[in-house]
């Protein structure tokens, strides 16, 4: 789990309505006794602060679940 940061330091989070439903189901399915409960709580917190949009209204540079992307490492210039 990532180190805690203040809300001001966290990047903008935009989630499509379809992804939000799926991720909320993951949180709901995690019991307090589950060893991953802390991760589920962190996920719930992130979902609470996310901007939610219809899939067709997402900004073009938003990467969603199940998307395929290519990126370039700015240090090594590898793709």
VMD Tcl script that builds the backbone (N, CA, C; Angstrom):
set m [mol new atoms 237]
animate dup $m
set s [atomselect $m all]
$s set {name element resname resid chain x y z} {
  {N N UNK 1 A 0.851 -1.170 0.000}
  {CA C UNK 1 A 0.000 0.000 0.000}
  {C C UNK 1 A 0.894 1.230 0.000}
  {N N UNK 2 A 0.544 2.237 -0.798}
  {CA C UNK 2 A 1.382 3.440 -0.870}
  {C C UNK 2 A 1.439 4.181 0.455}
  {N N UNK 3 A 2.502 4.948 0.621}
  {CA C UNK 3 A 2.636 5.767 1.819}
  {C C UNK 3 A 1.521 6.800 1.848}
  {N N UNK 4 A 0.981 7.081 3.043}
  {CA C UNK 4 A -0.085 8.081 3.109}
  {C C UNK 4 A 0.417 9.456 2.698}
  {N N UNK 5 A -0.421 10.172 1.995}
  {CA C UNK 5 A -0.112 11.552 1.604}
  {C C UNK 5 A -1.329 12.393 1.900}
  {N N UNK 6 A -1.117 13.682 2.022}
  {CA C UNK 6 A -2.262 14.552 2.240}
  {C C UNK 6 A -3.084 14.610 0.961}
  {N N UNK 7 A -4.350 14.970 1.104}
  {CA C UNK 7 A -5.220 15.050 -0.069}
  {C C UNK 7 A -4.682 16.039 -1.088}
  {N N UNK 8 A -4.021 17.086 -0.623}
  {CA C UNK 8 A -3.479 18.084 -1.541}
  {C C UNK 8 A -2.368 17.518 -2.415}
  {N N UNK 9 A -1.681 16.482 -1.950}
  {CA C UNK 9 A -0.559 15.905 -2.694}
  {C C UNK 9 A -0.994 14.783 -3.638}
  {N N UNK 10 A -2.185 14.300 -3.494}
  {CA C UNK 10 A -2.641 13.193 -4.331}
  {C C UNK 10 A -3.046 13.705 -5.709}
  {N N UNK 11 A -2.745 12.937 -6.745}
  {CA C UNK 11 A -3.132 13.369 -8.096}
  {C C UNK 11 A -4.645 13.268 -8.289}
  {N N UNK 12 A -5.133 14.010 -9.258}
  {CA C UNK 12 A -6.541 13.958 -9.613}
  {C C UNK 12 A -6.892 12.523 -9.991}
  {N N UNK 13 A -8.036 12.079 -9.549}
  {CA C UNK 13 A -8.487 10.726 -9.836}
  {C C UNK 13 A -9.846 10.830 -10.512}
  {N N UNK 14 A -9.940 10.336 -11.745}
  {CA C UNK 14 A -11.192 10.354 -12.506}
  {C C UNK 14 A -11.541 8.916 -12.835}
  {N N UNK 15 A -12.760 8.519 -12.510}
  {CA C UNK 15 A -13.184 7.134 -12.695}
  {C C UNK 15 A -14.504 7.118 -13.467}
  {N N UNK 16 A -14.620 6.218 -14.464}
  {CA C UNK 16 A -15.918 6.097 -15.139}
  {C C UNK 16 A -16.929 5.430 -14.210}
  {N N UNK 17 A -18.188 5.745 -14.402}
  {CA C UNK 17 A -19.231 5.172 -13.551}
  {C C UNK 17 A -19.172 3.647 -13.545}
  {N N UNK 18 A -18.860 3.035 -14.666}
  {CA C UNK 18 A -18.787 1.570 -14.740}
  {C C UNK 18 A -17.656 1.028 -13.882}
  {N N UNK 19 A -16.518 1.683 -13.875}
  {CA C UNK 19 A -15.396 1.255 -13.045}
  {C C UNK 19 A -15.665 1.456 -11.572}
  {N N UNK 20 A -16.347 2.545 -11.251}
  {CA C UNK 20 A -16.670 2.834 -9.847}
  {C C UNK 20 A -17.514 1.716 -9.261}
  {N N UNK 21 A -18.506 1.278 -9.987}
  {CA C UNK 21 A -19.355 0.185 -9.497}
  {C C UNK 21 A -18.533 -1.063 -9.210}
  {N N UNK 22 A -17.662 -1.433 -10.135}
  {CA C UNK 22 A -16.842 -2.642 -9.971}
  {C C UNK 22 A -15.927 -2.525 -8.760}
  {N N UNK 23 A -15.308 -1.370 -8.604}
  {CA C UNK 23 A -14.381 -1.177 -7.493}
  {C C UNK 23 A -15.104 -1.117 -6.153}
  {N N UNK 24 A -16.288 -0.523 -6.109}
  {CA C UNK 24 A -17.087 -0.510 -4.874}
  {C C UNK 24 A -17.469 -1.934 -4.472}
  {N N UNK 25 A -17.721 -2.793 -5.440}
  {CA C UNK 25 A -18.036 -4.190 -5.154}
  {C C UNK 25 A -16.845 -4.893 -4.506}
  {N N UNK 26 A -15.648 -4.582 -4.954}
  {CA C UNK 26 A -14.438 -5.162 -4.343}
  {C C UNK 26 A -14.354 -4.744 -2.882}
  {N N UNK 27 A -14.578 -3.463 -2.613}
  {CA C UNK 27 A -14.529 -2.964 -1.235}
  {C C UNK 27 A -15.593 -3.646 -0.391}
  {N N UNK 28 A -16.816 -3.723 -0.903}
  {CA C UNK 28 A -17.931 -4.303 -0.146}
  {C C UNK 28 A -17.716 -5.789 0.150}
  {N N UNK 29 A -17.011 -6.481 -0.729}
  {CA C UNK 29 A -16.798 -7.919 -0.567}
  {C C UNK 29 A -15.662 -8.248 0.403}
  {N N UNK 30 A -14.958 -7.227 0.882}
  {CA C UNK 30 A -13.819 -7.460 1.773}
  {C C UNK 30 A -14.276 -7.336 3.219}
  {N N UNK 31 A -14.146 -8.414 3.974}
  {CA C UNK 31 A -14.564 -8.392 5.378}
  {C C UNK 31 A -13.474 -7.762 6.242}
  {N N UNK 32 A -13.834 -7.223 7.404}
  {CA C UNK 32 A -12.837 -6.632 8.301}
  {C C UNK 32 A -11.752 -7.631 8.734}
  {N N UNK 33 A -12.069 -8.918 8.739}
  {CA C UNK 33 A -11.087 -9.935 9.139}
  {C C UNK 33 A -10.123 -10.295 8.014}
  {N N UNK 34 A -10.436 -9.887 6.810}
  {CA C UNK 34 A -9.593 -10.188 5.655}
  {C C UNK 34 A -8.248 -9.483 5.807}
  {N N UNK 35 A -7.141 -10.155 5.513}
  {CA C UNK 35 A -5.825 -9.503 5.614}
  {C C UNK 35 A -5.682 -8.298 4.690}
  {N N UNK 36 A -6.530 -8.216 3.685}
  {CA C UNK 36 A -6.476 -7.088 2.749}
  {C C UNK 36 A -7.438 -5.964 3.129}
  {N N UNK 37 A -7.991 -6.002 4.338}
  {CA C UNK 37 A -8.980 -5.000 4.758}
  {C C UNK 37 A -8.402 -3.587 4.731}
  {N N UNK 38 A -7.137 -3.432 5.098}
  {CA C UNK 38 A -6.523 -2.093 5.083}
  {C C UNK 38 A -6.427 -1.559 3.655}
  {N N UNK 39 A -6.139 -2.430 2.718}
  {CA C UNK 39 A -6.068 -2.020 1.313}
  {C C UNK 39 A -7.469 -1.658 0.813}
  {N N UNK 40 A -8.468 -2.430 1.199}
  {CA C UNK 40 A -9.843 -2.134 0.799}
  {C C UNK 40 A -10.289 -0.792 1.377}
  {N N UNK 41 A -9.896 -0.497 2.608}
  {CA C UNK 41 A -10.238 0.796 3.227}
  {C C UNK 41 A -9.562 1.933 2.473}
  {N N UNK 42 A -8.308 1.746 2.087}
  {CA C UNK 42 A -7.596 2.760 1.300}
  {C C UNK 42 A -8.290 2.967 -0.037}
  {N N UNK 43 A -8.689 1.862 -0.691}
  {CA C UNK 43 A -9.395 1.953 -1.966}
  {C C UNK 43 A -10.704 2.724 -1.791}
  {N N UNK 44 A -11.452 2.437 -0.732}
  {CA C UNK 44 A -12.708 3.144 -0.481}
  {C C UNK 44 A -12.463 4.639 -0.318}
  {N N UNK 45 A -11.401 4.997 0.376}
  {CA C UNK 45 A -11.062 6.410 0.549}
  {C C UNK 45 A -10.740 7.069 -0.792}
  {N N UNK 46 A -9.995 6.381 -1.629}
  {CA C UNK 46 A -9.663 6.916 -2.943}
  {C C UNK 46 A -10.920 7.052 -3.814}
  {N N UNK 47 A -11.822 6.092 -3.738}
  {CA C UNK 47 A -13.052 6.170 -4.510}
  {C C UNK 47 A -13.921 7.338 -4.039}
  {N N UNK 48 A -13.903 7.598 -2.747}
  {CA C UNK 48 A -14.693 8.710 -2.203}
  {C C UNK 48 A -14.217 10.061 -2.737}
  {N N UNK 49 A -12.931 10.200 -3.003}
  {CA C UNK 49 A -12.416 11.486 -3.463}
  {C C UNK 49 A -12.366 11.596 -4.988}
  {N N UNK 50 A -12.661 10.511 -5.685}
  {CA C UNK 50 A -12.575 10.496 -7.145}
  {C C UNK 50 A -13.676 11.322 -7.790}
  {N N UNK 51 A -13.327 11.941 -8.905}
  {CA C UNK 51 A -14.334 12.548 -9.772}
  {C C UNK 51 A -14.900 11.413 -10.611}
  {N N UNK 52 A -16.208 11.347 -10.738}
  {CA C UNK 52 A -16.861 10.260 -11.459}
  {C C UNK 52 A -17.531 10.842 -12.703}
  {N N UNK 53 A -17.334 10.168 -13.832}
  {CA C UNK 53 A -17.896 10.642 -15.096}
  {C C UNK 53 A -18.405 9.467 -15.913}
  {N N UNK 54 A -19.367 9.740 -16.757}
  {CA C UNK 54 A -19.829 8.727 -17.702}
  {C C UNK 54 A -18.656 8.382 -18.620}
  {N N UNK 55 A -18.513 7.134 -19.026}
  {CA C UNK 55 A -17.363 6.744 -19.853}
  {C C UNK 55 A -17.157 7.632 -21.082}
  {N N UNK 56 A -18.232 8.022 -21.729}
  {CA C UNK 56 A -18.099 8.850 -22.931}
  {C C UNK 56 A -17.701 10.293 -22.616}
  {N N UNK 57 A -17.726 10.682 -21.358}
  {CA C UNK 57 A -17.377 12.044 -20.964}
  {C C UNK 57 A -15.977 12.147 -20.340}
  {N N UNK 58 A -15.237 11.051 -20.304}
  {CA C UNK 58 A -13.890 11.072 -19.721}
  {C C UNK 58 A -12.947 11.906 -20.576}
  {N N UNK 59 A -12.053 12.632 -19.939}
  {CA C UNK 59 A -11.032 13.348 -20.712}
  {C C UNK 59 A -10.202 12.349 -21.520}
  {N N UNK 60 A -9.681 12.751 -22.672}
  {CA C UNK 60 A -8.980 11.810 -23.555}
  {C C UNK 60 A -7.727 11.188 -22.954}
  {N N UNK 61 A -7.086 11.811 -21.991}
  {CA C UNK 61 A -5.847 11.265 -21.444}
  {C C UNK 61 A -6.054 10.405 -20.195}
  {N N UNK 62 A -7.290 10.101 -19.847}
  {CA C UNK 62 A -7.575 9.258 -18.685}
  {C C UNK 62 A -7.407 7.799 -19.090}
  {N N UNK 63 A -6.646 7.048 -18.307}
  {CA C UNK 63 A -6.447 5.621 -18.538}
  {C C UNK 63 A -7.375 4.874 -17.593}
  {N N UNK 64 A -8.183 3.993 -18.139}
  {CA C UNK 64 A -9.156 3.260 -17.346}
  {C C UNK 64 A -8.739 1.798 -17.193}
  {N N UNK 65 A -9.473 1.077 -16.348}
  {CA C UNK 65 A -9.217 -0.353 -16.192}
  {C C UNK 65 A -9.392 -1.047 -17.534}
  {N N UNK 66 A -8.599 -2.045 -17.776}
  {CA C UNK 66 A -8.633 -2.863 -18.985}
  {C C UNK 66 A -8.165 -2.118 -20.240}
  {N N UNK 67 A -7.629 -0.920 -20.080}
  {CA C UNK 67 A -7.111 -0.169 -21.226}
  {C C UNK 67 A -5.690 -0.632 -21.533}
  {N N UNK 68 A -5.280 -0.492 -22.759}
  {CA C UNK 68 A -3.903 -0.751 -23.158}
  {C C UNK 68 A -3.252 0.578 -23.471}
  {N N UNK 69 A -2.096 0.813 -22.870}
  {CA C UNK 69 A -1.398 2.078 -23.083}
  {C C UNK 69 A 0.073 1.815 -23.366}
  {N N UNK 70 A 0.695 2.774 -23.995}
  {CA C UNK 70 A 2.146 2.768 -24.193}
  {C C UNK 70 A 2.680 4.008 -23.500}
  {N N UNK 71 A 3.863 3.897 -22.955}
  {CA C UNK 71 A 4.468 5.058 -22.305}
  {C C UNK 71 A 5.962 5.055 -22.554}
  {N N UNK 72 A 6.562 6.210 -22.401}
  {CA C UNK 72 A 8.008 6.350 -22.577}
  {C C UNK 72 A 8.612 6.742 -21.240}
  {N N UNK 73 A 9.664 6.043 -20.855}
  {CA C UNK 73 A 10.404 6.374 -19.640}
  {C C UNK 73 A 11.248 7.599 -19.934}
  {N N UNK 74 A 10.996 8.692 -19.239}
  {CA C UNK 74 A 11.722 9.948 -19.493}
  {C C UNK 74 A 13.200 9.871 -19.149}
  {N N UNK 75 A 13.578 8.935 -18.301}
  {CA C UNK 75 A 14.991 8.811 -17.913}
  {C C UNK 75 A 15.761 7.988 -18.940}
  {N N UNK 76 A 15.201 6.850 -19.329}
  {CA C UNK 76 A 15.917 5.948 -20.241}
  {C C UNK 76 A 15.497 6.126 -21.698}
  {N N UNK 77 A 14.395 6.803 -21.930}
  {CA C UNK 77 A 13.805 7.012 -23.245}
  {C C UNK 77 A 13.289 5.705 -23.865}
  {N N UNK 78 A 13.140 4.654 -23.055}
  {CA C UNK 78 A 12.586 3.394 -23.552}
  {C C UNK 78 A 11.079 3.479 -23.594}
  {N N UNK 79 A 10.509 2.828 -24.602}
  {CA C UNK 79 A 9.044 2.764 -24.741}
  {C C UNK 79 A 8.558 1.440 -24.244}
}
mol reanalyze $m
mol bondsrecalc $m
mol representation Tube
mol addrep $m
